């Protein structure tokens, strides 16, 4: 059975563990890697080809916008999702304009994020 290859970048180990646990319960999803910063994410993305990337907006050494540009250059079919605790409409517009496919408030919209991942996995 083919699985959706998912990559997760968030500087919080707690958030990464929580999301990994949620996504591991979706049958057709494979978490192929995790990173806590921009540098490690770029290194991963040069070697591997995830189908979906979930990026925390604020990282210790940059933002998700940096990763979106890099990710889209490496694979123009990748689905980039940005999550943030600072989820106001202005930031959402900036992120979506920068090339993100989706944006979610990680403190209030995890169910919506999970539903999207389930939908994408069902299309694999």
N, C-alpha and C positions, 0 to 999 in steps of 0.2 A: 504494500500500500504506500503510495507516494504521500509524503508529508510536506506541509508548508514549513519552509526553513525560516526561522525567526531569530533575529539578533536584538539584544537588549543593551542599552547604554544608560546608566544612571549612577550618579556618584554615591547614592545611598545603598549600602549593602542590604538594609532592611527592605527597601522598595524592590530591589532586584530579586531578593528571595521571595517576597510576596507575589510579585508578578510571575516569576518562574513557576511557583506553586499553582497559581491560577491557570497558566497556559499549559502546564503539564497534564491537566485534567481534560484538555481538548484532544481528542483522539488523533486528529490529523495534523497536529502541530509538533514540530521538533525545534527546541531551543538549541541553536547550534553554537551560541557563544554569548558572552557578557563582557562588558567593560565598564570601568568607573570614570574614565576620562577620554578626552578627545584623542590624545596620543595613542592610547591602546586601541581605540576604536578604528582609527585610520590604519594602524598596523594590521588589524583583523580584516578590514575591508579590502586590503591589497591582496589578501590570500584567499578569501572565501567570498561566496556569492549568495548572501541571504536574499530571500524573496520579499521579506518584510523587515524593516528596521524600526525599532521604537527607541527614540532618543529623548532623554530628559533635556529640557531647554537649557538650563544652567548647569554647566560643568566646570570643574575647577580650572581648566585651561582653555575654555572657549564656550561656544554655544552650539545648539543643535543646527543653527543655520550653517555653520562651518561644515558640519557632518552631512547635511543635506546636499550641499554642493558637491562634496567629495563622493558621496554615495551615488548620486545621479550621474556623475561623470563615469563612474566605474560600471554602472548598470542602469540604463535608462528605464528599465521595467520594474525596478524595485519600488515597493510601496513604503514611503517614509511617513512615520507617525511621530508627532512630537507631543510630549506630555509635560505638564508644568503645574506647580502650585500657584503660580502667578498668572492665572488664566483670565485676563481681561480681554475685552473685544479688540482693543488696539493691538495688543501683542498677538492675538490670534490672527488678525489681518496681516501683520508683518510676516509671521511664520508661514502662513498659507501662500503669501505673495513670493516668498523666498523659495518655494518649490515643495513644501510639505504637502502631502496628500490629505492628512487629517491632523487635527489638534484636539487634545482632551485635557481637561483639568484632572490631574491625578488624585486630587483629594475628593472629587465629587462625581467623576464620570468613568470610573473603572468598569462598571457594568456595561456601559456603551462601548468602551474599548474592547472588552471581552467579547461582546456581541459581534463587533467588527472582525476580530480575529477568527471567531467561529465561522463567520460568513466567508472570509477569504480562504480559510482552510477547506470549506466545503466546495470551493471552486477549483481546487487542485486536482 
